[in-house]
Amino acid sequence: MSTKARDLRKSCSGIACAYVVAQCVLLLAVSTASADEVKWRQTDFGDGTLMLYTADTSLATDAIGALNFQCKTGSGLVKVDKLILDKSERAAIARLVSDDSYPTVELNPGPDKSTLDAITSSDASGWGYNFQISSDGAAFDLFKKTGIFRFKIGGAAVQGGVKAGLDKIAEFQTACQKPSDRPKASK
């Protein structure tokens, strides 16, 4: 046995030592779990464009959630990008196209509405769509409090998000708002 091991053994009784080791392992597990937690994260592309997305890492990744938001700082507008993962959502989009219906997106809570800007497809992520909303509307305010963004498109009620990372949603909303719409700092 090395001198270091003997010194450690002398200074630590069996139960106390086991307790310290268990606490260290527990702390390590907690810090690892929160680093790998799926939560709202924000990135700045460096050209004034911000993106709010869900992922389990803050490192560069293509494994982001099905719902993400982009804005130009201070524009007051947010682009919502949504991948279609649900069959009823896909059917509602298909009905809009086949019925030649107006592509209205009803935000929840209302009364704000939007329209589809585009229906998209890619080999990597499949079908999706995007639309634009105000950064200071009721739907975004509720999203900031809950982490879940809700809307209705065609006959499909859609919701997406996670409850972790609400602080990033608030930061994103503030950065996206027009300077005249931003909350005044309290003195």
C-alpha positions as CSV (number, residue, x, y, z in Angstrom):
1,M,0.0,0.0,0.0
2,S,1.4,3.4,-0.9
3,T,2.1,6.1,1.7
4,K,-0.6,8.3,0.3
5,A,-3.2,5.5,0.6
6,R,-2.1,4.8,4.1
7,D,-2.4,8.5,5.1
8,L,-5.9,8.7,3.6
9,R,-6.9,5.5,5.3
10,K,-5.7,6.8,8.7
11,S,-7.5,10.1,8.3
12,C,-10.8,8.7,7.2
13,S,-12.9,6.2,9.1
14,G,-14.7,3.6,7.0
15,I,-18.2,5.1,7.3
16,A,-17.1,8.7,7.1
17,C,-15.0,7.9,4.1
18,A,-17.8,6.1,2.3
19,Y,-20.1,9.0,3.0
20,V,-17.6,11.5,1.4
21,V,-17.1,9.3,-1.6
22,A,-20.8,8.8,-2.0
23,Q,-21.4,12.6,-1.9
24,C,-18.7,13.2,-4.5
25,V,-20.2,10.6,-6.8
26,L,-23.7,12.1,-6.3
27,L,-22.4,15.6,-7.1
28,L,-20.7,14.3,-10.2
29,A,-23.9,12.6,-11.3
30,V,-26.0,15.7,-10.7
31,S,-23.7,18.0,-12.6
32,T,-23.5,15.5,-15.5
33,A,-27.3,15.1,-15.6
34,S,-27.9,18.9,-15.7
35,A,-25.3,19.3,-18.5
36,D,-27.1,16.6,-20.5
37,E,-30.6,18.0,-19.7
38,V,-32.8,18.9,-22.7
39,K,-33.6,22.6,-22.2
40,W,-34.1,25.8,-24.0
41,R,-30.7,27.3,-25.2
42,Q,-29.8,30.4,-27.1
43,T,-27.1,31.0,-29.7
44,D,-26.0,34.2,-31.4
45,F,-24.9,33.7,-35.0
46,G,-22.8,36.9,-34.8
47,D,-24.7,38.8,-37.5
48,G,-27.5,40.0,-35.1
49,T,-29.5,36.8,-35.6
50,L,-30.4,34.8,-32.5
51,M,-31.7,31.3,-32.3
52,L,-33.7,29.7,-29.4
53,Y,-33.8,25.9,-29.5
54,T,-33.9,22.8,-27.3
55,A,-31.0,20.5,-27.0
56,D,-29.2,18.4,-24.4
57,T,-25.9,20.2,-24.9
58,S,-24.6,23.7,-25.3
59,L,-21.9,22.5,-27.7
60,A,-22.4,22.6,-31.4
61,T,-24.9,20.0,-32.4
62,D,-27.4,19.1,-35.1
63,A,-29.6,17.3,-32.6
64,I,-31.9,20.2,-31.8
65,G,-35.6,19.9,-31.0
66,A,-38.5,20.0,-33.5
67,L,-39.4,23.6,-32.6
68,N,-37.0,26.5,-32.7
69,F,-37.2,30.3,-33.0
70,Q,-35.0,32.9,-34.8
71,C,-35.0,36.7,-34.7
72,K,-32.9,39.7,-35.7
73,T,-32.0,41.6,-32.5
74,G,-34.5,44.4,-31.9
75,S,-36.7,43.5,-34.9
76,G,-39.9,42.7,-32.8
77,L,-40.5,39.6,-35.0
78,V,-39.7,36.0,-34.4
79,K,-39.6,33.3,-37.1
80,V,-41.0,30.0,-35.8
81,D,-39.6,26.8,-37.4
82,K,-41.4,23.5,-36.7
83,L,-40.6,20.0,-37.9
84,I,-43.7,17.9,-38.4
85,L,-43.5,14.8,-36.2
86,D,-47.1,14.2,-35.5
87,K,-49.4,12.4,-38.1
88,S,-52.4,14.7,-37.3
89,E,-50.2,17.8,-37.8
90,R,-49.0,16.4,-41.2
91,A,-52.6,15.6,-42.2
92,A,-53.7,19.2,-41.3
93,I,-51.0,20.7,-43.4
94,A,-51.9,18.4,-46.3
95,R,-55.5,19.4,-46.0
96,L,-54.6,23.0,-46.2
97,V,-52.8,22.4,-49.5
98,S,-55.3,20.0,-51.0
99,D,-58.3,22.2,-50.0
100,D,-56.5,25.3,-51.2
101,S,-57.3,26.8,-47.7
102,Y,-55.8,29.9,-46.3
103,P,-52.8,28.8,-44.1
104,T,-53.8,30.4,-40.9
105,V,-51.9,29.7,-37.7
106,E,-54.0,30.5,-34.5
107,L,-51.7,31.3,-31.6
108,N,-52.7,30.1,-28.1
109,P,-53.6,32.2,-26.3
110,G,-55.1,34.4,-28.9
111,P,-56.2,36.6,-30.4
112,D,-52.9,36.8,-32.4
113,K,-52.7,34.9,-35.7
114,S,-50.1,34.3,-38.3
115,T,-49.9,32.5,-41.7
116,L,-47.6,29.9,-42.9
117,D,-44.6,31.4,-44.7
118,A,-43.4,28.1,-46.1
119,I,-43.7,24.3,-46.0
120,T,-40.3,22.8,-46.1
121,S,-38.6,19.5,-46.7
122,S,-35.1,18.2,-46.1
123,D,-33.4,14.9,-46.3
124,A,-32.0,15.3,-42.8
125,S,-35.1,16.4,-40.9
126,G,-38.1,15.7,-43.1
127,W,-41.2,17.9,-43.5
128,G,-41.6,21.1,-41.6
129,Y,-43.0,24.6,-41.9
130,N,-42.4,28.1,-40.6
131,F,-44.3,31.3,-39.8
132,Q,-43.7,34.6,-38.1
133,I,-45.0,36.0,-34.8
134,S,-44.5,39.1,-32.7
135,S,-42.0,38.9,-29.9
136,D,-44.3,40.6,-27.5
137,G,-47.6,38.8,-28.1
138,A,-49.7,36.9,-25.5
139,A,-48.6,33.5,-27.0
140,F,-44.9,34.3,-26.6
141,D,-45.5,35.8,-23.1
142,L,-47.2,32.5,-22.0
143,F,-44.4,30.5,-23.7
144,K,-41.8,32.5,-21.6
145,K,-43.6,31.4,-18.4
146,T,-44.2,27.7,-19.3
147,G,-41.6,26.7,-21.9
148,I,-44.4,25.2,-24.0
149,F,-45.4,27.0,-27.2
150,R,-49.0,26.3,-28.4
151,F,-50.8,27.0,-31.6
152,K,-53.4,25.6,-33.9
153,I,-52.9,25.0,-37.6
154,G,-55.7,23.6,-39.7
155,G,-57.5,21.1,-37.5
156,A,-54.4,20.2,-35.4
157,A,-53.6,21.6,-32.0
158,V,-49.8,21.8,-31.8
159,Q,-47.5,22.3,-28.8
160,G,-43.8,21.9,-28.3
161,G,-41.1,22.7,-25.9
162,V,-39.7,21.8,-22.4
163,K,-40.0,23.5,-19.1
164,A,-36.2,23.8,-18.5
165,G,-34.3,26.9,-19.6
166,L,-37.1,29.5,-19.1
167,D,-34.4,32.1,-18.4
168,K,-33.1,31.7,-22.0
169,I,-36.7,32.2,-23.4
170,A,-36.9,35.5,-21.4
171,E,-33.4,36.6,-22.7
172,F,-34.4,35.8,-26.2
173,Q,-37.7,37.6,-26.0
174,T,-36.1,40.8,-24.6
175,A,-33.3,40.7,-27.3
176,C,-35.9,40.3,-30.1
177,Q,-38.3,43.0,-28.9
178,K,-38.1,46.4,-30.5
179,P,-36.2,48.8,-28.2
180,S,-39.4,50.7,-27.6
181,D,-41.2,47.5,-26.5
182,R,-38.5,46.3,-24.0
183,P,-39.3,46.5,-20.3
184,K,-37.8,49.5,-18.6
185,A,-35.1,48.7,-16.1
186,S,-36.2,49.5,-12.5
187,K,-34.1,51.9,-10.6
